[in-house]
Amino acid sequence: MKVNYGNTVPISTVDWHGKVSIVFFLRGCPYRCPYCQNHELLFESNMVEASVLEAEMKESRPFVSSVVFSGGEPLMQKDAVIHLAKYVKKIGLLVGIHTNGYYPHVMAELIKEGLVDKFFIDVKAPLSDAEKYAKAIGCMDYSDIHIDPQNVVERVCESINLALEKNLELELRTTIIRDFMGSSDEVSEIAKSIYELTGSREPVYVLQQGFGENAMMESLRDIKPLSRDELIELADVAHEFLDNIYVRTKEKGNERLNFESD
């Protein structure tokens, strides 16, 4: 079994909050998000045997409780991820998958085979606004993206509902990039769209501090990231529709916000 492999973080405490993980970054993605920090994984191939990744898992096994597949978009490589997830389960670790939500059919297959414990799904823009989603995933800036934004939104919604219907642990998250995606109005729209899709205030929603310095689009590289205080202000906006809100910053890591005093 071959895997289009990017790189590995042998020990991570940030990719799955509350867990120590080994993280594999797989190559390829159907999107071209202008703010993407891992854009070097999008354009070249590096095919390796799955056994290479399995050996790394085995080496990290004494120090971790979980394996996270990230990217890129790992679910582009359905057969490889299923193969690797089976090995993860064989050695007694948990499986987490970072995904953009574009492949609900692959999610369904993993769920059916009992191969995943948690999904982390990006909600890149309001699920009610295909035009804003098109901007967020690069449709307006890159000629090599050939997907229908409305179909993208529908697939992301299907992925979210699938994880919730199967009672799997789920984290929804939006990367906030100043002056690109994540204004007060946009965060309100995103939170509202999640609430309207799920019919619940309970989904876990994370506002991530986005950094432009390594962005794929050069014009974003000098943009100053939002501060923790600015993200907390946006979380308060999202709280109109959702309750389980976190902010994730370089300074403080993952913080769940307490709105009890509201």
Summary of the structure (lengths in Angstrom):
residues: 262
radius of gyration: 17.6
end to end distance: 53.2
largest distance: 53.5
contacts: 884
relative contact order: 0.13
helix: 36%
strand: 23%
